[in-house]
Amino acid sequence: MKEQLERRLNELRAEFEAGQKMMAEMEAKQGNLRDTLLRISGAIQALEEELAKVETV
């Protein structure tokens, strides 16, 4: 019985560690995506401003 409990405990610890690693990777990807979207948003804004200048000339 003790061996079964210890084995299950080790399995759960391994799953928990894998989950934490996956979460850290996903958070890093989320940060990269946020940065990319921010850059795209800035580029859109710059192009819209330039287009507005051209239309008023």
PAKOLDO-181621 format. One record per atom (N, C-alpha, C): residue in three letters; x, y, z. Coordinates in steps of 0.05 Angstrom, whole numbers, plus 5000, padded with zeros to 4 digits. Each point is the difference from the previous one (the first is absolute). Layout:
! residues N
ALAXYZ
...
***
This chain:
! residues 57
MET501749765000
MET498350245000
MET501750255000
LYS502150005017
LYS501850235002
LYS501350054973
GLU500949794987
GLU501450034974
GLU498150124979
GLN497549925000
GLN498050114981
GLN499650305005
LEU499850085026
LEU499650285006
LEU502550164992
GLU502349905006
GLU502550144992
GLU500250034970
ARG499349794986
ARG500150004970
ARG498150224990
ARG497650005011
ARG498050204990
ARG500950285007
LEU501250035024
LEU501050265008
LEU502150104980
ASN501849824993
ASN502150074981
ASN498850074972
GLU498049854992
GLU498750064974
GLU498750285001
LEU498650065022
LEU498750265002
LEU502150225001
ARG502149965014
ARG502150215000
ARG501250054973
ALA500449784984
ALA501050034973
ALA498050154982
GLU497549935003
GLU497950144984
GLU499950295008
PHE500250065025
PHE499950285010
PHE502450164989
GLU502349885000
GLU502450134990
GLU499850054970
ALA498949804985
ALA499650034971
ALA498050234995
GLY497950015016
GLY498050214997
GLY501150275005
GLN501750035020
GLN501350265006
GLN501850084977
LYS501449814989
LYS501850074978
LYS498450094976
MET497849864994
MET498350074978
MET498750285004
MET499250065025
MET498950265005
MET502050224996
ALA502549965008
ALA502150204996
ALA500450044970
GLU500049794985
GLU500450034971
GLU497750154987
MET497549945009
MET497750144989
MET500050295008
GLU500950075024
GLU500150275009
GLU502150164983
ALA502249864994
ALA502150134983
ALA498850054972
LYS498649814989
LYS498850034974
LYS497950235000
GLN498550025022
GLN498050215002
GLN501450275001
GLY502250025014
GLY501550255000
GLY501050084973
ASN501149804986
ASN501050064973
ASN497850084981
LEU497749875002
LEU497750074983
LEU499050295007
ARG499950065025
ARG499250275009
ARG501950214988
ASP502649955001
ASP501950194988
ASP499650034970
THR499649774987
THR499550014971
THR497650164993
LEU497849955014
LEU497550154995
LEU500450305005
LEU501550065021
LEU500550285006
LEU501650144977
ARG502049864989
ARG501550114978
ARG498250034975
ILE498349814995
ILE498250014977
ILE498150245004
SER498950025024
SER498250225005
SER501450274996
GLY502450035008
GLY501550254996
GLY500450054970
ALA500649794985
ALA500450034971
ALA497450094987
ILE497849885008
ILE497450074989
ILE499450305005
GLN500550085025
GLN499550285007
GLN501750194984
ALA502649934996
ALA501850174984
ALA499050024971
LEU499249784989
LEU499150004972
LEU497450154997
GLU498249985020
GLU497550154999
GLU500550305001
GLU501950085017
GLU500750285002
GLU501250104974
GLU501749854987
GLU501250084975
GLU497850014978
LEU498249825000
LEU497850004981
LEU498250255003
ALA499650075025
ALA498350245006
ALA501450254989
LYS502750015003
LYS501550234989
LYS499750024970
VAL500249774987
VAL499949994970
VAL497250094991
GLU497949925014
GLU497350064992
GLU499350295004
THR501350145018
THR499550285005
THR501550184981
VAL502049894986
VAL501650174982
VAL498750024973
***
